[in-house]
């Protein structure tokens, strides 16, 4: 008996058939789907517009790149819920630029769930919300992200111009060897070897004035590790000197501070008055000084004196704005 295909049914059937890699052609597809070759061409065009990379080869016929659809993965309900929460909130909201494809992925995961699980997952998501710190809008440097990803994949050099906050040489062109791409709190950064500076540098993607992929290749040092490179930085800017930090927090801020793991080296000592002493070892003071200032009068720097002096100076300058 001949199957009567609706347009949607036919599109899905074509995708399924093409995935089988059995040399499907416009003629064999039109015969199978009981339609004209002209309609098949229109269907293929619409499938491509939907973002599915369907291709045609004289010998293979139509096919879809095997890397586009991953093999099915079996998830528990809690695993699906966790992934859905991250994808729905983090990706769809744009909290982290350039990961929106994750929100498309969760729709595929949800579509594979049994009806009852799908309904429960949808209801659970309505009662969940994740809020992150304010981040940079990814608009305007998507091409930089794509070119850096391409260079990382192929171990190729990047030809760049960069807007540096510490240098006025914006027209300077340099070659850059990208080692790693990472998202640090608010924005995307690339770490690599700056050939003009003859040193490893961390560059913010939004500050590239120009960037080009090249065909020149390089080898990432075998001993490079991002964690080692960042060292004991408070966040992501590693200074040249390690400091033993000692801070005193008054209550109730002491409780708030102790609730969070701010740094991998931190230690907290409690006192009878519910205040606490916070200690850690950080590389450089340029980041932690602003964190201390955000705590206001509830935090006092015990040591080092250099940090205490920086906080005092910035606090005075801030107070003068309101004098």
N, C-alpha and C positions, 0 to 999 in steps of 0.2 A: 504494500500500500504506500502510495506517495505521501510523504510528510509535507504539510503545508507550513511554510516558515513565515513568521512575522519578521519585520525588519530587525528588531532587537535579537530575536532568536537566531536569525541568520548571521548577524555579526558575531555573536557568541560562538556559534557553530564554526564559523571560519577561523576564529582564534584557536579553538580547540583542535581543528583539523590541521592547521598550519604548524601547531606545536608538535605534531606527530612526525614532522620531517619526512613525509612520504612523497615528496615531489609534486605537491599540488600546484596546478596551473589555473589561469582564469577559466579555461575550458572545463577541466575536471571539477573545479569548484562550482561552476554554474550548473553543470549536470547534476552534481550531488545535491545542490540546494534548490534545484528546479527553478532557475531564474536565468537571466541573460548575462553574457559576459560583461556587458556595459554596467549592469547593476553590481557585478562583482568588483569592477574597477572603482566604482563609487564607494562600495563598502570598504575596500582596502584603504582608500583615501581617508575615510572617516575614522578607521581604526588608527591610522597614523596620526591624525589630528588629536586623538585621545591620548597620545603619548606612548603608544605601544610600537616599538621599533620593528615593524614587519618589513622584511626585505625580499627581493626577488633575485634569483640566480638562475642562469640558463640551465644548469645541470640539476641544481637542488630544487628549483621551483621556489614557491614562497616559503619563508621560514622566519622564525623569531629568534633573535639571539638568545642562546641558552642561559646567559647571565641575567636576563631581565626578570624572569620568573624563577624564584628560588624554590627548592623542593618544599613540600608541606612540612610544617613543624607542629608537633603536638604540645599544647600548653595547658597547664592547669588553669582553673578559673582565676586564682589569685595572681598567677603570672600574667594572664591576659589583662587583668584589672590594672596591675602595676604598669605594664607597657602602655595601656590605653590612657592612663592618667598622665604619663609623661608625654605621650604623643599629642593628646588632645590639648593639653594646657601649654606645654613648653613649645611645641612645634607650631600648632595652629595659631597661638597668640603672638608668635614671633619673638618670644622671650630670648631665644638664642637665634640670631639670624642664620639663614641658609640651611635650616633643618626642616623646612616645611614638608619635604617629601615624606617625613615620618608620619604626618597626619594622613597622608594617602595610604601608607602602609597599614595603619590601624583600621582603616575602613575595610581593607582586605581581610584582616584578622577577624574582625567582628562578623563579616559576611560568612565566615566558615563555622561560626559557633552555632550550636543547636538553638532553636527559637527561645527556649526558657532561659538559657545562659545569656543569650544576646539581650533579652529584655532586662534581665537582672543587671548585666553589665552597664547598660544604658542608664538604668535608674540609679545605680551606684555612682556613676560619673557625674550625675546632676548634683550630688551632695558633696563633691570633692572639688577643691580649688588649690592650685599651687601658685604662690606669688614669689617672684624673684626680685633681686635688686634691679633698678632701672638699667637698661642696656642700650647700646647704640642701635639705631635703625640701620638695617643692612642695605637700604636703598642707596644706590650710587657706587657701590664697589663690589657688586656681584661678580664682575669680570675678573677682579683681582683674586677673589676667592677661588674661582674656577681655574685661573692660570696657575695659582700656587698649588692647587690640588693636582693639576696635570704635571707640574714640574716634580712634585713629590713622588708621583706614580712612576715617572720615567727617569728620575735622577738626572734632570736636566737643569742647566743654569737659567736664571732669570736676569733679564736686562732691565734695570730699574732707575727711576727717579723718585726721590722720597722727600717729604716735608718733615724735617726734623725740628723738634722744639729747642734743640741745643745748638743747631747750626743753621746758617743762612744760605748755605750752598744748595739751593733747591734745584738748580739747573744741572747739578752734577749727576752724570750717568755712571752707574756702577753695576758690576756683575755680582749676583747673589746666589749662594748655594743653599737652598732650603733643606733643613733637617727635620723639622717638625712643625705642625700646625696645632695651635691650642686656643681654647676659649678661656680667657682669664677674667672672671667676675663680670665684666661689662662689655668686652669686645674681643674680636678675633685677632690673634697675633701669629707671626711666623718667626721661628728661630732658625738661624742659619749663619753661614760664613759670609761676611761682608768683605769682598776682595779688596776694595779701596781702603778700608780701615784695617785690614789684615787681622780681623778678630771676629768672634761669634757675637752676633747682635740679635736683639728681639725687636721686630718691627711690627707696628700696628697696621693692619690691612687698610684701614680707612685713610691713612696718610700717604699712600702711594700716589704719586702724581702721574706716573706712567709705568707700565710693566709689560714685558714681552717674553713669551716663551722662546727659547732657542733650541738648537739641535745639539749643542755642546753638553757633554755628560760629565758627571763627577761621581765620586764615591763618598758616601756618608761615613765619617770616622767610626770604626767598629766600637770604640769606647764611648761614643756619645749616647747619653741618656738624658731625657728632658728633666727628670727629677734631680739628677746630679747637677745639671746646668743651673737649675733654679736654686739649688742648695737650700740654705736657711732663710731665703727671702721671706719677708712677712707675707707678701702676696706673690709678686712676679718679678719685681725689680731687685736683683741681687747686687748688694754693695760689695766693695772690696775688703771690708773689715767686718769680722764677727763681733757682736756685742752681747754681753750678758745683761739682760734687761730685768729690772726689779721694780714692780709697781705696787702701790697700795690702793685698794678699792674700799670705799666706805659702803656700809649697808644703805639702801637695798641693792645698789649696783653690784655689790659683791656676788649676790645670788645670780643676777642676770649674766654676769661675766663667766661664772663657774659653770653655767648651763651649756656653754658652747665650747667646742674644740677649735680655738682660734689658730693654733699653731702646733705643729707636730712635736715641738720640744717643750711645750708649756707644762708648768707645774703650779698647783695652787695650795697654799698653806692657810688654814683657817685660824682665826683668833677668837678670844672669848667674847668680844663685842660684836661678833658676826661680820666683822670686816675680813678681808683676805689679802694675802700677798701673792702676786702673780709673777712668776719668773719664766723666762724663755731665752733662747739664744737666736738672734737674728743677724742676717748678713745685710748691713746697711740700716740707716735710720729714716730714709726718705719716705717710707710708707707707714711705718708704725707711728710716727709722730702725729699724723692726721687721725689715726684711730684713737690715740690717747686724747687728742683735743675733742673728739666727738663725745667723750665721756664727761666733759665739763669738770666741775669742781669735785666730782666723786672719785677722781683718779689723781694720784700724786706720783711723780717719778722719783724713786729712791736712788736709782743708778741706771746708767752712767750719768755723770754730770753733764756731758755733752748733750745728751738727749733732754735732760731737765732744762738746760739753757735754751734749747731750740723751742721747747714747749712754752717756756716763760716769755720768750720774745714774740712768738706768734700770738699768744694770749693777750699780751699788752697791745700789739698792733690791732687786734680785733676789738679790744675794749675802747681804743682811741676812736674807732669809727662811730661809737655811740656816745662819746663824751660831750 
